[in-house]
Amino acid sequence: MSRPNHDSTSFHDWSEGLTPAQEQLQSNLSCLVDGELDEVAAAHVMVQLEESTECQAFFEDARRFVRLHKDMADPERLEARMAMMTGALLGEGEMVAEAARADVVHRLATIFYQLGKAYVLAGVDGDGFRERVFEASVEVDDAKTSGRGFVDGVLLSGKDARTNLNWRQARHLLNGRLEKIADPLEKGERLLMQALDTESEHEEARIYLGFLYNHQGKKIKAAEMYRDVFDSALCEENRGHAANQLGRLYLWEEDYRKATICWRWLTMSGLADRDERFWMARFNIGVAYALAGDPSRSTDYFRQLLDAHMEHLTEVIRYFTSGPELAEAIDSQAGFAELLLERCPELFQPDAHGLEAQG
């Protein structure tokens, strides 16, 4: 990398007179400062750093510039920097340092969570599972590569010193330590537990671990995990996912009252209407009331569902026709089918896509 011919050595000098390849290297070096390169790109850049003193000089300039930019954009960071220079660290500076530490810790925990989720999805009924969870899985190899690149960036930038984590051990875990384990569910559980060891309050990892426990038949452990997330999560959507999965557990236990309480929280909080992932809440409530022997309330919720989410009519009809428990509940209660036909005639007609309701 040829350095521009200027007397000044300021960061801005590096943006002039560069070839496209040099500009790309400049961009990659800047990304490496923030730990945002995948493993392949990070390894390539680190080779260039080892071989070129000019690249090393730019990298150090980039680090200084990033720190200066963040300091100028955030008065608290600037105060913290000045306080450290004078040997009198301010309370606000400690807060800023803690926020920076928490950010890299959360990102590492999320890498373990994403990988754990990918293995879990590989070990269960893929399509059915995806209908019940809130995020699509990531590709395992891609997640490993990105994760190792992030860890390399943190190690190179010195951010690991701010934490109490063993980042080199984390990289070993991302680099094949689990390959001897054949069962993807066991790998998933190990990685989800590692996510929680890294950040004990990682909400999504706890939700997926609860779902894995449920899949393994550990219903009590799953329920405890969901209740804990619902009670403590800062993200309302994560509370919604916990409530939804708790409702499924209560339905399995035939505790229809508690199941409806969980799903009604989704409708009362507005999540069922604000977030497309929760549109099934009213259908679930209708099913719970049907199984509990209350055709009137059940039909009310099925009507509310159609009024609010007519775009999902095809899916609603499919759920009606594929659930033997619901069909049995409707057939076994006098007048239920007639009430349903009167209140929800759309369910008994071919929908816009040609799917005809059965029975």
NULUMVO-763074 format. One record per residue (C-alpha): residue number from 1; residue in three letters; x negated, z negated, y. Coordinates in steps of 0.05 Angstrom, whole numbers, plus 5000, padded with zeros to 4 digits. Layout:
<rs>
seq_type_east_up_north
NUM_Ala_X_Z_Y $
...
</rs>
This chain:
<rs>
seq_type_east_up_north
1_Met_5000_5000_5000 $
2_Ser_4968_5023_5065 $
3_Arg_4977_4976_5123 $
4_Pro_4998_5007_5189 $
5_Asn_4942_5016_5239 $
6_His_4959_4963_5291 $
7_Asp_4920_4906_5320 $
8_Ser_4978_4858_5314 $
9_Thr_4993_4826_5247 $
10_Ser_5065_4807_5260 $
11_Phe_5118_4820_5208 $
12_His_5151_4875_5249 $
13_Asp_5088_4917_5245 $
14_Trp_5101_4927_5171 $
15_Ser_5165_4966_5185 $
16_Glu_5129_5024_5220 $
17_Gly_5091_5083_5190 $
18_Leu_5111_5070_5118 $
19_Thr_5125_5122_5064 $
20_Pro_5192_5117_5026 $
21_Ala_5155_5087_4967 $
22_Gln_5122_5035_5012 $
23_Glu_5189_5019_5044 $
24_Gln_5218_5007_4974 $
25_Leu_5160_4962_4957 $
26_Gln_5170_4925_5023 $
27_Ser_5244_4916_5005 $
28_Asn_5227_4891_4935 $
29_Leu_5176_4842_4962 $
30_Ser_5228_4814_5010 $
31_Cys_5279_4808_4954 $
32_Leu_5227_4773_4911 $
33_Val_5220_4719_4964 $
34_Asp_5294_4702_4953 $
35_Gly_5291_4709_4877 $
36_Glu_5339_4769_4877 $
37_Leu_5301_4819_4832 $
38_Asp_5314_4829_4758 $
39_Glu_5257_4818_4709 $
40_Val_5233_4890_4706 $
41_Ala_5229_4899_4782 $
42_Ala_5199_4830_4792 $
43_Ala_5145_4842_4740 $
44_His_5127_4909_4773 $
45_Val_5122_4877_4841 $
46_Met_5080_4819_4815 $
47_Val_5030_4868_4785 $
48_Gln_5023_4902_4853 $
49_Leu_5015_4834_4886 $
50_Glu_4958_4817_4838 $
51_Glu_4922_4883_4851 $
52_Ser_4932_4891_4926 $
53_Thr_4910_4843_4981 $
54_Glu_4952_4883_5031 $
55_Cys_5014_4870_4989 $
56_Gln_4997_4797_4985 $
57_Ala_4990_4795_5061 $
58_Phe_5058_4828_5070 $
59_Phe_5089_4780_5020 $
60_Glu_5064_4720_5059 $
61_Asp_5088_4752_5124 $
62_Ala_5156_4763_5092 $
63_Arg_5160_4690_5070 $
64_Arg_5144_4666_5140 $
65_Phe_5193_4714_5171 $
66_Val_5249_4694_5124 $
67_Arg_5237_4620_5140 $
68_Leu_5235_4635_5214 $
69_His_5299_4676_5210 $
70_Lys_5336_4622_5173 $
71_Asp_5310_4569_5220 $
72_Met_5333_4608_5282 $
73_Ala_5401_4622_5252 $
74_Asp_5412_4549_5233 $
75_Pro_5397_4495_5285 $
76_Glu_5395_4442_5231 $
77_Arg_5341_4480_5193 $
78_Leu_5301_4489_5258 $
79_Glu_5306_4414_5273 $
80_Ala_5284_4399_5202 $
81_Arg_5224_4446_5208 $
82_Met_5203_4415_5274 $
83_Ala_5212_4346_5246 $
84_Met_5168_4361_5186 $
85_Met_5114_4390_5232 $
86_Thr_5114_4325_5272 $
87_Gly_5117_4282_5209 $
88_Ala_5185_4254_5225 $
89_Leu_5236_4285_5178 $
90_Leu_5306_4280_5206 $
91_Gly_5367_4261_5166 $
92_Glu_5397_4330_5181 $
93_Gly_5333_4361_5153 $
94_Glu_5342_4324_5088 $
95_Met_5412_4351_5084 $
96_Val_5386_4422_5094 $
97_Ala_5332_4413_5041 $
98_Glu_5384_4385_4993 $
99_Ala_5429_4445_5005 $
100_Ala_5372_4493_4990 $
101_Arg_5356_4454_4927 $
102_Ala_5428_4454_4905 $
103_Asp_5433_4529_4915 $
104_Val_5376_4548_4867 $
105_Val_5400_4496_4816 $
106_His_5471_4525_4819 $
107_Arg_5445_4595_4810 $
108_Leu_5404_4576_4749 $
109_Ala_5464_4539_4719 $
110_Thr_5507_4600_4731 $
111_Ile_5457_4644_4694 $
112_Phe_5462_4598_4633 $
113_Tyr_5538_4598_4641 $
114_Gln_5543_4673_4644 $
115_Leu_5500_4681_4582 $
116_Gly_5539_4627_4545 $
117_Lys_5604_4660_4563 $
118_Ala_5578_4728_4538 $
119_Tyr_5560_4698_4471 $
120_Val_5627_4662_4466 $
121_Leu_5664_4726_4480 $
122_Ala_5623_4760_4426 $
123_Gly_5644_4708_4376 $
124_Val_5719_4706_4386 $
125_Asp_5776_4755_4386 $
126_Gly_5752_4797_4445 $
127_Asp_5814_4829_4474 $
128_Gly_5859_4769_4462 $
129_Phe_5808_4722_4492 $
130_Arg_5799_4766_4554 $
131_Glu_5873_4761_4567 $
132_Arg_5867_4686_4572 $
133_Val_5805_4676_4612 $
134_Phe_5788_4689_4684 $
135_Glu_5726_4732_4684 $
136_Ala_5700_4791_4644 $
137_Ser_5637_4778_4605 $
138_Val_5569_4804_4626 $
139_Glu_5522_4843_4582 $
140_Val_5476_4795_4547 $
141_Asp_5412_4836_4556 $
142_Asp_5428_4849_4629 $
143_Ala_5442_4776_4641 $
144_Lys_5376_4755_4608 $
145_Thr_5336_4806_4648 $
146_Ser_5368_4785_4715 $
147_Gly_5359_4712_4697 $
148_Arg_5286_4719_4681 $
149_Gly_5275_4757_4746 $
150_Phe_5309_4702_4785 $
151_Val_5268_4648_4752 $
152_Asp_5204_4688_4764 $
153_Gly_5223_4694_4837 $
154_Val_5236_4620_4844 $
155_Leu_5169_4602_4810 $
156_Leu_5130_4651_4854 $
157_Ser_5163_4628_4918 $
158_Gly_5152_4554_4903 $
159_Lys_5225_4536_4906 $
160_Asp_5220_4503_4838 $
161_Ala_5182_4446_4870 $
162_Arg_5245_4425_4907 $
163_Thr_5281_4410_4842 $
164_Asn_5272_4364_4782 $
165_Leu_5281_4422_4733 $
166_Asn_5231_4452_4685 $
167_Trp_5236_4525_4707 $
168_Arg_5184_4550_4657 $
169_Gln_5224_4519_4600 $
170_Ala_5286_4553_4629 $
171_Arg_5250_4620_4626 $
172_His_5231_4608_4553 $
173_Leu_5305_4596_4538 $
174_Leu_5322_4661_4571 $
175_Asn_5265_4696_4535 $
176_Gly_5289_4691_4463 $
177_Arg_5285_4618_4443 $
178_Leu_5356_4623_4416 $
179_Glu_5344_4687_4376 $
180_Lys_5336_4648_4311 $
181_Ile_5408_4624_4317 $
182_Ala_5453_4675_4283 $
183_Asp_5521_4648_4304 $
184_Pro_5539_4673_4374 $
185_Leu_5586_4615_4384 $
186_Glu_5530_4566_4371 $
187_Lys_5487_4604_4421 $
188_Gly_5544_4602_4471 $
189_Glu_5553_4527_4463 $
190_Arg_5478_4514_4471 $
191_Leu_5476_4555_4535 $
192_Leu_5539_4525_4564 $
193_Met_5511_4456_4550 $
194_Gln_5446_4478_4584 $
195_Ala_5486_4499_4644 $
196_Leu_5517_4430_4648 $
197_Asp_5449_4397_4638 $
198_Thr_5424_4438_4697 $
199_Glu_5485_4423_4740 $
200_Ser_5533_4373_4710 $
201_Glu_5591_4392_4755 $
202_His_5589_4467_4741 $
203_Glu_5664_4479_4737 $
204_Glu_5666_4547_4702 $
205_Ala_5617_4525_4648 $
206_Arg_5661_4464_4634 $
207_Ile_5724_4508_4629 $
208_Tyr_5690_4555_4579 $
209_Leu_5662_4498_4539 $
210_Gly_5733_4470_4535 $
211_Phe_5758_4537_4511 $
212_Leu_5704_4540_4459 $
213_Tyr_5722_4470_4434 $
214_Asn_5794_4493_4429 $
215_His_5773_4554_4389 $
216_Gln_5734_4509_4342 $
217_Gly_5795_4465_4332 $
218_Lys_5767_4407_4373 $
219_Lys_5832_4399_4411 $
220_Ile_5820_4329_4438 $
221_Lys_5751_4348_4466 $
222_Ala_5780_4411_4496 $
223_Ala_5837_4372_4529 $
224_Glu_5788_4321_4558 $
225_Met_5746_4377_4587 $
226_Tyr_5806_4411_4619 $
227_Arg_5834_4346_4648 $
228_Asp_5767_4329_4678 $
229_Val_5762_4398_4711 $
230_Phe_5833_4394_4737 $
231_Asp_5822_4324_4766 $
232_Ser_5754_4338_4798 $
233_Ala_5746_4413_4812 $
234_Leu_5735_4433_4884 $
235_Cys_5757_4505_4870 $
236_Glu_5833_4510_4866 $
237_Glu_5828_4571_4820 $
238_Asn_5787_4531_4770 $
239_Arg_5839_4477_4772 $
240_Gly_5890_4531_4757 $
241_His_5851_4555_4697 $
242_Ala_5845_4484_4671 $
243_Ala_5920_4473_4681 $
244_Asn_5936_4538_4645 $
245_Gln_5893_4520_4585 $
246_Leu_5921_4449_4583 $
247_Gly_5990_4479_4581 $
248_Arg_5971_4521_4521 $
249_Leu_5945_4459_4485 $
250_Tyr_6009_4420_4499 $
251_Leu_6051_4479_4475 $
252_Trp_6011_4479_4410 $
253_Glu_6026_4405_4403 $
254_Glu_6100_4420_4417 $
255_Asp_6098_4375_4478 $
256_Tyr_6140_4423_4519 $
257_Arg_6151_4376_4577 $
258_Lys_6077_4367_4591 $
259_Ala_6065_4442_4581 $
260_Thr_6117_4459_4634 $
261_Ile_6086_4408_4682 $
262_Cys_6019_4443_4676 $
263_Trp_6047_4513_4687 $
264_Arg_6095_4491_4743 $
265_Trp_6034_4466_4781 $
266_Leu_6011_4539_4782 $
267_Thr_6077_4561_4812 $
268_Met_6084_4503_4860 $
269_Ser_6013_4510_4885 $
270_Gly_6025_4584_4898 $
271_Leu_5970_4608_4852 $
272_Ala_6018_4645_4808 $
273_Asp_6036_4689_4867 $
274_Arg_5969_4691_4905 $
275_Asp_5924_4705_4846 $
276_Glu_5939_4761_4797 $
277_Arg_5905_4724_4741 $
278_Phe_5961_4672_4739 $
279_Trp_6022_4717_4739 $
280_Met_6040_4695_4668 $
281_Ala_6055_4623_4689 $
282_Arg_6131_4635_4695 $
283_Phe_6132_4670_4628 $
284_Asn_6098_4611_4596 $
285_Ile_6148_4563_4628 $
286_Gly_6205_4606_4602 $
287_Val_6176_4604_4532 $
288_Ala_6167_4528_4535 $
289_Tyr_6239_4517_4556 $
290_Ala_6263_4565_4502 $
291_Leu_6225_4527_4448 $
292_Ala_6251_4461_4478 $
293_Gly_6323_4486_4469 $
294_Asp_6341_4497_4542 $
295_Pro_6365_4570_4547 $
296_Ser_6390_4562_4618 $
297_Arg_6323_4540_4648 $
298_Ser_6286_4588_4603 $
299_Thr_6327_4647_4629 $
300_Asp_6319_4624_4701 $
301_Tyr_6243_4629_4695 $
302_Phe_6245_4696_4660 $
303_Arg_6288_4721_4718 $
304_Gln_6240_4692_4769 $
305_Leu_6182_4725_4733 $
306_Leu_6215_4794_4736 $
307_Asp_6233_4785_4809 $
308_Ala_6162_4766_4827 $
309_His_6123_4812_4781 $
310_Met_6165_4872_4762 $
311_Glu_6100_4912_4759 $
312_His_6084_4875_4694 $
313_Leu_6150_4893_4660 $
314_Thr_6115_4931_4604 $
315_Glu_6071_4872_4588 $
316_Val_6130_4823_4592 $
317_Ile_6169_4865_4542 $
318_Arg_6109_4868_4496 $
319_Tyr_6102_4793_4498 $
320_Phe_6176_4785_4483 $
321_Thr_6173_4831_4423 $
322_Ser_6107_4805_4394 $
323_Gly_6121_4730_4394 $
324_Pro_6157_4708_4331 $
325_Glu_6167_4637_4356 $
326_Leu_6202_4661_4419 $
327_Ala_6246_4710_4381 $
328_Glu_6265_4656_4332 $
329_Ala_6282_4608_4388 $
330_Ile_6327_4660_4421 $
331_Asp_6362_4679_4356 $
332_Ser_6373_4607_4334 $
333_Gln_6409_4584_4397 $
334_Ala_6480_4606_4407 $
335_Gly_6492_4648_4468 $
336_Phe_6417_4652_4487 $
337_Ala_6410_4726_4473 $
338_Glu_6474_4742_4512 $
339_Leu_6451_4700_4571 $
340_Leu_6384_4735_4571 $
341_Leu_6417_4803_4569 $
342_Glu_6462_4785_4627 $
343_Arg_6407_4754_4671 $
344_Cys_6348_4799_4651 $
345_Pro_6376_4867_4630 $
346_Glu_6309_4901_4644 $
347_Leu_6281_4869_4581 $
348_Phe_6330_4908_4538 $
349_Gln_6318_4976_4569 $
350_Pro_6261_5026_4561 $
351_Asp_6211_5011_4617 $
352_Ala_6178_5062_4663 $
353_His_6124_5075_4611 $
354_Gly_6171_5088_4554 $
355_Leu_6161_5021_4518 $
356_Glu_6228_5000_4489 $
357_Ala_6245_4927_4477 $
358_Gln_6262_4910_4406 $
359_Gly_6319_4864_4384 $
</rs>
